[in-house]
Amino acid sequence: MKSAIVVFPGTNRDQDMAEALETVSGRKPTMVWHRDAALPQADLIVVPGGFSYGDYLRAGAMAAHSPIMRDVVDAARKGAAVLGVCNGFQILVEAGLLPGALLRNASLKFVCRDVGLRVENNRTLFARDYDVGQTIRIPVAHHDGNYFADDATLDRLEDEARVAFRYVALNGEGVDRYNPNGSIRHIAGIYNETKTVLGMMPHPENAIRANQGSTDGWGLFASMAAAFR
């Protein structure tokens, strides 16, 4: 699997993502600076987490207009696989590749902890290694992860099986605990219409080794590697 990771000023999870992708595929991903003129040939394009441009204006808003994003949007619309995690999810939404908005957390506080996710759809290149309904433990680390969309958009996402992951309880947690940001309908990740673009707030790249507290993120990387093997 050939992969490319897009890096912006303020990105801070690019090396974590690179390690996960190299571990699963045996290939080092190409690191692409946001001012580069064009994307390299790749099976998978990743927009990782961090605080691009310091989250000025709105999280992901400035990065969405970086030169390289024209190529990312064009590649996605031609069917390329694109994964956006945390700030990457925010950027993909701001770039128009995914619907809705990522608002400030309901608590107005930065949240960093493990959360439970339920796999809502495994018939995609990102989730084939999981079972539908499976609960996995993945960490979050964000201040603006409160997913919101209007009712018509939400109903369309549900009807088209485009909700990828939903926040659920771990160990009997109450709703105020297990939904870390107030996200509507407990949505943690969504797909585009063709399910070749995935945006999610939790960080699977930080849940691939036992010493990280969970290996449940490995299934996402194994799924992608198998899809492009």
Order of alpha helices (4+ residues) and beta strands (2+ residues): beta-alpha-beta-beta-alpha-beta-alpha-beta-beta-beta-beta-alpha-beta-alpha-beta-beta-alpha
